[in-house]
Amino acid sequence: MRKIKVVMVTVAFVMN
């Protein structure tokens, strides 16, 4: 699902 990919990218960006 695209939403999951967006969430993973967002989480990775925030964790950075």
N, C-alpha and C positions, 0 to 999 in steps of 0.2 A: 504493500500500500504506500502511496506517495506520502500520506500524512506521517507515517512512521519515519520515513526518511527525513522529512522536514524536521520532525521532533529530534531525531538523532543529531542532525546538523546544528539545530539550535542549542541543544544541550552541550554539544562539543564546543560551540562558539562561546557559550557562557562559562564553561569550565576553563576555557583558555583565559 
